Amino acid sequence: MSDYCHISWTAGEARVKGFNASNRGKATTVRIELEVTDSDALSWIMRQLQEAQQAAKLRTVTTPTRRARARQDNLLTAADVLALLPAPPLKLSDQRGGRR
């Protein structure tokens, strides 16, 4: 999969009607308004936008919040639970032979 996301259409099927940008904090939002005249082009553009959105979600790395990290630190792992259990009893057999 490419690291680049793009949308495309054949000339005459759609056109850019307008665009603007707004800045809030660290991120800038760009809004693009398209005017689409062909239903097949519309479905193609929507599919490309959905794929770009899914690709962005896969690349996004979420960091746990402080509360989630604390909750995760308090959880016992399987190895911790096994360490808390008593050792199993030894299976000893009488090696002297003969009758009991």
Phi, psi and omega per residue, in radians:
M1 nan 2.398 -3.128
S2 -1.322 2.668 3.076
D3 -1.423 -0.113 -3.111
Y4 -1.730 2.420 3.045
C5 -1.979 2.384 3.113
H6 -2.635 2.760 2.995
I7 -2.139 2.605 -3.118
S8 -2.586 2.775 3.061
W9 -2.739 2.846 3.127
T10 -1.386 2.460 -3.137
A11 -0.970 2.374 3.137
G12 1.695 -0.379 3.133
E13 -1.464 -0.517 -3.126
A14 -2.684 2.775 3.081
R15 -2.566 2.724 3.103
V16 -1.412 2.030 -3.120
K17 -1.498 -0.586 3.120
G18 -3.067 2.911 3.100
F19 -2.749 2.730 3.053
N20 -2.730 2.961 -3.139
A21 -2.390 2.526 3.056
S22 -2.373 2.468 -3.070
N23 -1.969 2.203 3.063
R24 -2.351 1.828 3.119
G25 1.241 -2.203 -3.044
K26 -1.462 -0.352 -3.044
A27 -1.973 2.597 3.058
T28 -1.964 2.322 3.113
T29 -1.788 2.237 3.089
V30 -1.933 2.174 3.107
R31 -1.904 2.222 -3.129
I32 -2.101 2.223 3.127
E33 -1.857 2.112 -3.133
L34 -1.907 2.484 3.025
E35 -1.931 2.014 -3.043
V36 -1.947 2.287 -3.120
T37 -1.820 -0.239 -3.093
D38 -2.032 2.268 -3.101
S39 -1.167 -0.583 3.086
D40 -1.151 -0.698 3.099
A41 -1.145 -0.663 3.114
L42 -1.076 -0.802 3.137
S43 -1.149 -0.637 3.120
W44 -1.125 -0.797 -3.138
I45 -1.129 -0.766 3.134
M46 -1.092 -0.682 3.112
R47 -1.135 -0.731 3.116
Q48 -1.127 -0.680 3.107
L49 -1.151 -0.703 3.117
Q50 -1.124 -0.732 3.108
E51 -1.118 -0.695 3.113
A52 -1.136 -0.680 3.126
Q53 -1.166 -0.741 3.118
Q54 -1.121 -0.718 3.125
A55 -1.096 -0.683 3.126
A56 -1.167 -0.656 3.115
K57 -1.142 -0.651 -3.135
L58 -1.204 -0.560 -3.133
R59 -1.409 -0.334 -3.095
T60 -1.278 2.201 3.103
V61 -1.811 2.125 3.134
T62 -1.647 2.425 3.078
T63 -1.838 2.364 -3.111
P64 -1.173 2.582 3.109
T65 -1.288 2.962 -3.131
R66 -1.047 -0.720 3.135
R67 -1.147 -0.717 3.128
A68 -1.160 -0.672 3.099
R69 -1.132 -0.715 3.125
A70 -1.128 -0.723 3.117
R71 -1.120 -0.698 -3.135
Q72 -1.193 -0.619 3.124
D73 -1.182 -0.479 -3.113
N74 -1.458 -0.180 -3.124
L75 -1.372 2.466 3.079
L76 -1.573 2.425 3.063
T77 -1.485 2.966 3.120
A78 -1.058 -0.658 3.128
A79 -1.142 -0.646 3.109
D80 -1.136 -0.742 -3.139
V81 -1.128 -0.763 3.124
L82 -1.114 -0.592 3.132
A83 -1.181 -0.469 3.140
L84 -1.375 -0.376 -3.120
L85 -1.304 2.597 3.074
P86 -1.224 2.733 3.135
A87 -1.159 2.559 3.115
P88 -1.177 2.640 3.137
P89 -1.140 2.562 3.125
L90 -1.280 2.456 3.097
K91 -1.696 1.645 -3.103
L92 -1.762 2.473 3.053
S93 -2.154 2.715 -3.128
D94 -1.302 2.028 -3.091
Q95 -1.706 0.082 -3.061
R96 -1.342 -0.394 -3.105
G97 1.327 3.067 3.108
G98 1.347 -2.927 -3.114
R99 -1.517 2.782 3.104
R100 -1.743 nan nan
